[in-house]
Amino acid sequence: MSPLRIATFNLLHGQPLAADGSPLPYPDEAGDPLHEAIAALDADVLALQEVDRYQQRSGLTDQSAVAAKAMGAADWRFAAALHGRPAPVAGWLRDPSVTGLQVYGPDELGSAADRPAYGTALLSRLPVRHWRARRFAPAPFGLPLRVAGRRGLTPVPDEPRAALAAVLEGGSGPFTVVATHLSFVPGWNMAQLAGIRRWIADLPRPYLVLGDFNLVGAVPRTVLGGAAALDRGPAARRVRELRAARRARTGAALGGPRRRRAREPRPQLQGWHDLARTPTYPSHRPAVQFDHVLAVGVPRTAVGGTAVPRVGVSDHRPLVVEVEL
């Protein structure tokens, strides 16, 4: 079984950058630098953040579709965290005609071109059994941050975030992948990550959670481990007790306890762990790791090579991990 190439990449809306990290103009074919960068990754599963759809600043390109073509994705989804246009310093000018979460895929190519959007994408060469999407509200306050092309710190308001989950068909059976981009506000992003763990609790394991978490070090895996512990807490035990009682009542109504089919023992899941630990930001001189591939149920021995290649777009480097699934 050949290892899969799993990758996550914050695109910075496909912004071309010079060797020193300064912005470059888009070429006439605005999607070409992005196409070249994605093709070079040769990913089987790819999570993308800060993705534009029909934005003026990125040449009115549907960047999810460009990426899907570049990698030969069999299926993909783009979750619009918001509809509107970027505004200097103020964040975004929202489109009031669009409310709630909107998700686009291959069937929506060319649709809603008059409603520019921005969000998160998940693309797969593998067959997809099931899709799921959710949106996170922004924190009520922002922070001063470094912004590409500007000196010093710029006050930046927080923005809505989106997550996509897909149940994929791997060589050893189904597994679940999540793509997300978390808030840069401390604490708010940790709550979002814990929410993702509970949101996918009913989907097949192993789990892989990919994205720009705006968290460093051991914090992401600690947060996910804590959320998993909550799943084993008193409330979760009460749910299991109620389900057992319901099964018992059903068995009595049918004339006795139902025979339980023999099940093969399930392998014990390992704790959440990073499949790669390496700096990813800023792209011209990586110093910190905001971009992560976290997993549970994936043995460390299944993880092969990792890479953070330099590409021609974004202030983040893509993170690529080879893993047998």
HELIX and SHEET records of a PDB file:
HELIX    1   1 LEU A   12  GLY A   14  5                                   3    
HELIX    2   2 ASP A   32  LEU A   41  1                                  10    
HELIX    3   3 GLN A   56  SER A   58  5                                   3    
HELIX    4   4 GLN A   63  MET A   71  1                                   9    
HELIX    5   5 PRO A  106  GLU A  108  5                                   3    
HELIX    6   6 TRP A  188  TRP A  199  1                                  12    
HELIX    7   7 VAL A  219  ASP A  231  1                                  13    
HELIX    8   8 PRO A  234  ALA A  253  1                                  20    
HELIX    9   9 ARG A  300  ALA A  302  5                                   3    
SHEET    1   A 7 GLY A  91  ARG A  94  0                                        
SHEET    2   A 7 ASP A  75  ALA A  87 -1                                        
SHEET    3   A 7 ALA A 117  SER A 124 -1                                        
SHEET    4   A 7 VAL A  45  ARG A  53 -1                                        
SHEET    5   A 7 LEU A   4  ASN A  10  1                                        
SHEET    6   A 7 LEU A 319  VAL A 323 -1                                        
SHEET    7   A 7 VAL A 303  ALA A 307 -1                                        
SHEET    1   B 3 GLY A  91  ARG A  94  0                                        
SHEET    2   B 3 ASP A  75  ALA A  87 -1                                        
SHEET    3   B 3 GLN A 102  TYR A 104 -1                                        
SHEET    1   C 6 VAL A 128  PHE A 136  0                                        
SHEET    2   C 6 ARG A 161  GLY A 170 -1                                        
SHEET    3   C 6 GLY A 173  HIS A 181 -1                                        
SHEET    4   C 6 TYR A 207  ASP A 212  1                                        
SHEET    5   C 6 ASP A 291  VAL A 296 -1                                        
SHEET    6   C 6 HIS A 273  ASP A 274 -1                                        
SHEET    1   D 2 LEU A 143  LEU A 145  0                                        
SHEET    2   D 2 THR A 154  VAL A 156 -1                                        
END                                                                             
